């Protein structure tokens, strides 16, 4: 009898242990599910953020005195913002929260809140300002003033000019190095008979010119390579009978290492995210109008390898962070052309305001995001047996992943659903909403 009781107790205890183990395993599995869902949510946020690294383009319309805001995911103008007189240069803060617009007619910079598409401040600067660039840390902006040969330095926290730097004659284009230590200013030249261009090199720590680089005739634009080792200066032939060129500068030595002939009257220059191509918007004199094109330079050979026809009189030009598109502003046709970089063909064109001249893309990338997301993913996968996901620091790779996901999804849906999905995914907060939904589903599962 006792043995039977003991046996029964042993069986009960053993069953209880099995039940406890099963329950523990179930809880553990649910906990793992929660972690996996958390990883998915995190990836959703990161991928949407990276894929949306440049979801909006901002176009300055010189004669309309406003800005056209383009959602480049759907190639559509979504908003128009009134600014000062004759807006020219435009730049976006690294966090994407502000857009800075140079108003050449009113000698001001309009500061736009991108969440509201509304001007929140106005900064007085030098006369006939041209271009603007924001430092990678977002703390300073640099504006060229064509008439009085200075660069105004703006504190972006107070939106006030804190310093002015004397540079060369008739400064126009301006660019800041990826590390934020140097600003290059393209000076178009001297008087009406001598337009020999130069580049002034400004030390951002001291706001002093540390070097002057002699380039080509009428230097009006400049851009850095992604790694900061080279700068490309656009030299126009608009004021004299000469050849338009791109000067290639070694930024370590501040010397011109190559000169690349391009088409007549270049007005904009941009570099691909991988640094392999330089895109130059050029104009050709015609009988009744200006027909435009984009010259594509191979940075390995420093030669023009292709020319893509675009709209009339192209000016500002930018490459999307994933490198798949080039956006070109055509100020004589009031349009923006979209070039597919895989085929070097125009795949779309959008109508904007009157006499559009410049373009800037919003990046919306936190410099600390990648490191934080790597740590968060490591914590989330710890002890789950799940393989840690390597989130590349390159937004281009993540953007490609997201684009592939979008393409796969769009193949399964109708055109109307595809367009609706594109509109939703380009809306601010969509990634967060999807991630929170995912987390909520995991919580409900665990509750069960």
C-alpha positions in Angstrom: 0.0 0.0 0.0 2.7 2.3 1.0 4.7 1.4 -2.1 1.6 2.2 -4.2 1.2 5.5 -2.5 4.8 6.3 -3.0 4.6 5.3 -6.6 1.5 7.5 -7.1 3.3 10.4 -5.4 6.3 9.8 -7.6 4.1 9.8 -10.7 2.3 13.0 -9.6 5.6 14.7 -8.8 7.1 13.6 -12.1 4.0 14.7 -14.0 4.1 18.0 -12.2 7.7 18.4 -13.1 6.9 17.6 -16.7 4.1 20.2 -16.6 6.4 22.7 -15.1 9.0 22.0 -17.7 6.4 22.3 -20.5 5.1 25.5 -19.0 8.6 26.9 -18.6 9.4 25.9 -22.2 6.1 27.6 -23.4 6.9 30.7 -21.5 10.5 30.6 -22.8 9.2 30.2 -26.3 6.8 33.1 -25.9 9.6 35.1 -24.5 11.7 34.2 -27.5 8.8 35.2 -29.7 8.6 38.5 -27.9 12.3 39.1 -28.5 12.0 38.1 -32.2 9.0 40.4 -32.6 11.1 43.1 -30.9 13.9 42.5 -33.4 11.4 42.7 -36.3 10.0 45.9 -34.9 13.5 47.3 -34.5 14.4 46.3 -38.0 11.2 47.8 -39.3 12.1 51.1 -37.7 15.7 51.0 -39.0 14.9 49.8 -42.5 12.1 52.3 -42.9 14.3 55.0 -41.5 17.2 54.0 -43.9 15.0 53.5 -46.9 13.4 56.8 -46.1 16.9 58.4 -45.8 15.9 60.9 -48.4 12.1 60.7 -48.8 11.7 64.4 -49.7 13.3 66.8 -52.1 13.0 70.5 -51.6 13.1 72.7 -54.8 13.6 76.5 -54.8 11.4 78.3 -57.3 13.1 81.6 -58.1 10.2 83.4 -59.6 7.4 81.9 -57.5 9.2 82.8 -54.2 8.4 79.4 -52.8 9.6 75.9 -52.2 8.1 72.7 -53.8 8.3 69.7 -51.6 8.5 66.4 -53.5 7.9 62.9 -52.1 10.5 61.1 -54.1 9.0 57.7 -53.2 6.1 58.5 -55.4 7.6 61.4 -57.5 4.8 63.8 -56.4 4.7 67.4 -55.2 3.1 67.2 -51.8 3.4 70.7 -50.5 4.4 74.3 -51.4 6.0 76.7 -48.9 6.2 80.4 -49.4 9.6 81.9 -48.5 11.5 85.2 -49.3 12.3 86.9 -52.6 14.0 84.9 -55.3 15.0 81.7 -53.4 18.2 80.2 -54.7 20.3 77.8 -52.6 18.7 75.3 -50.2 20.0 72.8 -47.6 18.6 70.4 -45.1 19.8 69.7 -41.5 21.2 66.3 -41.0 18.3 65.3 -38.8 15.8 66.4 -41.4 14.0 68.7 -39.1 14.9 72.0 -40.8 15.3 73.3 -44.3 17.4 76.4 -44.9 16.5 78.5 -48.0 18.7 81.3 -49.3 16.6 84.2 -50.6 18.9 86.1 -53.0 16.4 89.0 -53.5 15.8 89.8 -49.8 19.3 88.9 -48.4 17.8 86.4 -46.0 17.7 82.7 -45.1 14.2 81.2 -44.4 14.2 78.4 -41.8 11.5 75.8 -42.5 10.1 73.3 -39.9 9.8 70.2 -42.0 7.2 68.6 -39.7 4.8 71.6 -40.5 6.3 72.8 -43.8 6.2 76.3 -42.3 8.8 79.1 -42.0 9.7 79.5 -38.4 12.5 82.0 -38.6 14.3 84.4 -40.9 18.0 85.2 -40.8 19.5 88.4 -42.2 22.8 87.8 -44.1 25.1 89.4 -46.7 24.0 90.8 -50.0 23.0 88.7 -53.0 23.4 85.4 -51.2 23.7 82.3 -53.4 24.3 78.9 -51.8 24.1 77.3 -48.3 25.4 74.1 -46.7 24.9 72.7 -43.2 27.7 71.1 -41.2 27.4 67.3 -40.6 26.8 67.9 -36.9 23.9 70.2 -37.7 25.3 73.1 -35.6 26.4 75.5 -38.2 25.3 76.6 -41.7 27.5 78.4 -44.2 26.1 80.9 -46.8 27.9 82.5 -49.7 27.3 86.2 -50.5 28.1 87.0 -54.1 28.2 90.8 -53.9 30.4 91.3 -50.8 32.7 88.3 -51.1 31.9 86.7 -47.7 30.6 83.5 -46.2 28.2 84.0 -43.3 28.3 81.4 -40.5 24.9 80.7 -38.9 24.4 79.1 -35.5 21.6 76.8 -36.2 20.4 76.6 -32.6 19.8 80.4 -32.4 19.4 80.9 -36.2 21.7 83.9 -36.0 24.9 84.9 -37.9 27.9 84.4 -35.5 30.7 85.1 -37.9 31.6 86.2 -41.4 34.6 85.0 -43.4 36.2 86.9 -46.3 36.8 84.7 -49.3 37.5 85.1 -53.0 35.7 87.2 -55.6 32.1 86.4 -56.3 31.6 83.3 -54.1 28.9 81.0 -55.3 29.0 77.3 -54.6 29.8 75.9 -51.1 30.4 72.4 -49.6 31.5 71.0 -46.3 33.7 68.0 -45.9 32.2 64.8 -44.5 34.1 65.1 -41.3 33.0 68.7 -40.9 36.5 70.2 -40.6 36.7 72.1 -43.9 34.4 74.2 -46.0 35.2 74.7 -49.7 33.9 77.8 -51.4 33.9 78.2 -55.2 34.7 81.8 -56.2 33.7 82.6 -59.7 36.6 85.0 -60.3 37.7 88.6 -60.7 36.4 91.3 -62.9 34.5 91.2 -66.2 37.6 90.4 -68.2 39.2 87.8 -65.9 37.0 85.1 -64.5 39.8 82.8 -63.2 38.2 80.8 -60.5 39.5 79.8 -57.1 38.4 77.7 -54.1 38.8 79.2 -50.6 39.4 76.5 -47.9 37.9 77.5 -44.5 38.9 75.8 -41.3 35.5 75.3 -39.5 37.2 75.4 -36.1 38.7 78.8 -36.5 36.5 80.2 -39.4 39.7 81.3 -41.1 40.8 80.7 -44.8 43.8 78.4 -44.7 44.3 77.9 -48.4 43.3 79.1 -51.9 43.2 76.7 -54.8 43.3 77.9 -58.4 40.8 76.1 -60.5 39.2 76.8 -63.9 37.3 79.8 -65.3 34.2 81.0 -63.4 34.1 78.3 -60.7 30.5 78.3 -59.5 30.0 74.9 -57.8 31.7 72.4 -55.6 31.0 69.0 -54.0 33.0 66.5 -51.9 33.3 62.8 -52.6 31.6 60.7 -49.9 35.0 59.7 -48.3 36.2 63.4 -48.4 39.4 62.6 -50.3 38.4 64.5 -53.4 36.4 67.6 -54.3 34.9 68.3 -57.7 34.7 72.0 -58.8 32.4 73.1 -61.6 34.0 75.7 -64.0 31.5 77.3 -66.3 32.2 78.9 -69.7 29.2 81.1 -69.7 31.1 84.4 -69.5 33.9 83.8 -72.0 34.9 81.6 -74.9 36.5 78.6 -73.2 35.9 75.0 -72.3 33.7 74.1 -69.4 35.4 71.7 -67.0 35.4 69.9 -63.7 38.5 70.3 -61.6 39.3 67.3 -59.4 41.0 68.4 -56.1 43.0 66.2 -53.8 41.7 67.4 -50.4 44.8 66.3 -48.6 47.2 68.4 -50.6 44.6 71.0 -51.8 45.9 70.5 -55.4 44.1 70.0 -58.7 45.0 66.5 -59.9 42.8 66.3 -63.0 40.6 68.4 -65.3 37.6 66.9 -67.1 36.0 68.7 -70.1 32.2 68.7 -69.9 29.4 70.2 -72.0 28.7 73.9 -72.3 27.3 76.0 -69.4 27.3 73.5 -66.5 25.0 74.6 -63.6 25.0 71.7 -61.1 27.3 69.0 -59.8 26.7 65.9 -57.6 28.5 62.7 -56.6 27.0 59.2 -56.3 26.9 57.7 -52.8 29.6 55.2 -53.7 31.8 57.9 -55.2 32.1 56.2 -58.6 30.2 58.7 -60.6 29.9 62.5 -60.9 26.8 64.0 -62.4 27.0 67.4 -64.1 23.9 69.3 -65.4 24.8 71.2 -68.5 23.1 73.5 -71.0 23.4 73.7 -74.8 22.7 77.0 -76.6 19.8 76.5 -79.0 18.1 78.7 -81.6 15.0 79.3 -79.5 15.7 77.7 -76.2 18.2 75.8 -74.1 18.1 72.1 -74.3 19.6 70.3 -71.3 21.5 67.2 -70.5 23.5 65.5 -67.7 27.1 64.4 -68.2 28.2 61.4 -66.2 31.8 61.2 -65.2 33.6 57.9 -64.3 35.7 59.0 -61.3 38.2 56.2 -61.9 39.1 57.4 -65.4 37.9 61.0 -65.0 36.1 60.8 -68.3 32.6 61.5 -69.4 31.0 58.1 -70.2 27.4 59.0 -70.9 25.2 62.0 -71.5 21.5 61.9 -70.6 19.0 64.4 -72.2 16.7 66.1 -69.6 14.6 69.2 -69.5 15.4 72.7 -70.6 18.2 74.6 -68.9 19.0 72.1 -66.0 20.5 73.5 -62.8 20.5 72.0 -59.4 21.1 68.2 -59.2 21.2 65.6 -56.5 21.6 61.8 -56.2 19.4 59.8 -53.8 21.3 58.1 -51.0 20.6 54.6 -52.4 22.2 55.8 -55.7 19.2 54.6 -57.8 17.9 58.0 -58.9 19.3 61.4 -60.0 17.0 64.4 -59.6 17.6 67.4 -61.9 15.9 70.8 -61.7 15.1 72.3 -65.2 14.5 76.0 -64.7 13.4 76.8 -68.3 10.7 74.1 -68.3 9.7 74.4 -64.6 10.2 70.7 -64.1 12.3 68.1 -62.2 13.6 65.2 -64.2 14.2 61.8 -62.6 17.0 59.7 -64.0 17.3 55.9 -63.4 21.0 55.4 -62.7 20.8 51.8 -63.8 19.7 52.7 -67.3 20.7 56.3 -67.5 17.3 57.3 -68.8 14.7 59.8 -67.6 11.8 57.8 -66.0 9.7 60.6 -64.7 9.3 64.4 -64.7 7.4 66.6 -62.2 6.0 70.1 -62.6 7.1 72.5 -59.9 7.1 76.3 -59.5 8.3 79.0 -61.8 12.0 79.1 -62.6 13.2 76.3 -60.2 17.0 76.6 -59.6 18.2 74.4 -56.8 17.4 71.1 -55.0 18.2 69.5 -51.6 17.3 66.1 -50.2 16.3 65.4 -46.7 18.4 62.7 -45.0 16.7 62.1 -41.7 19.5 59.9 -40.3 20.8 60.1 -36.8 24.5 59.6 -36.7 24.2 57.5 -33.6 21.3 55.4 -34.9 23.5 52.6 -36.4 25.5 52.0 -33.2 22.5 52.1 -31.0 20.6 49.7 -33.2 23.5 47.3 -33.2 23.6 47.3 -29.4 19.8 47.0 -29.2 19.8 44.0 -31.6 22.6 42.4 -29.6 20.6 42.7 -26.4 17.5 41.5 -28.0 19.1 38.3 -29.4 21.1 37.5 -26.2 20.1 34.1 -24.9 17.4 33.4 -27.6 19.5 31.2 -29.8 18.6 33.6 -32.6 21.4 34.7 -34.9 22.3 38.3 -34.4 21.4 40.5 -37.4 24.2 42.6 -38.8 22.8 46.0 -39.5 25.2 47.6 -41.9 26.2 51.2 -41.3 25.5 51.8 -45.0 22.1 53.2 -45.5 22.4 52.2 -49.1 22.4 48.5 -48.2 19.4 48.8 -45.9 17.6 50.9 -48.4 18.1 48.2 -51.1 16.7 45.6 -48.8 13.6 47.7 -48.1 13.2 48.5 -51.8 13.4 44.8 -52.6 10.7 44.1 -50.0 8.5 46.8 -51.5 9.0 45.4 -55.0 8.1 41.9 -53.9 5.0 43.1 -52.2 3.9 45.3 -55.1 4.1 42.3 -57.4 1.3 40.7 -55.4 -1.1 43.6 -55.4 -3.0 45.8 -57.7 -1.7 49.1 -59.0 -4.1 51.1 -56.7 -3.0 49.1 -53.7 0.6 49.6 -54.7 0.2 53.4 -55.0 -1.7 53.5 -51.7 1.0 51.5 -50.0 3.7 53.8 -51.3 1.8 56.8 -50.0 1.4 55.2 -46.6 5.0 54.0 -46.3 6.3 57.5 -47.2 4.3 59.1 -44.5 6.1 60.1 -41.3 5.5 57.6 -38.4 4.5 54.7 -40.6 7.5 52.6 -39.5 6.9 53.4 -35.9 3.2 52.5 -36.2 4.0 49.2 -37.8 6.6 48.4 -35.2 4.3 49.2 -32.3 1.6 47.0 -33.9 4.1 44.2 -34.1 5.1 44.6 -30.4 1.4 44.8 -29.4 0.8 41.5 -31.2 3.6 39.9 -29.3 2.3 41.2 -26.0 -1.1 39.7 -26.7 0.4 36.4 -27.6 2.3 36.3 -24.4 -0.8 37.2 -22.4 -2.5 34.1 -23.9 
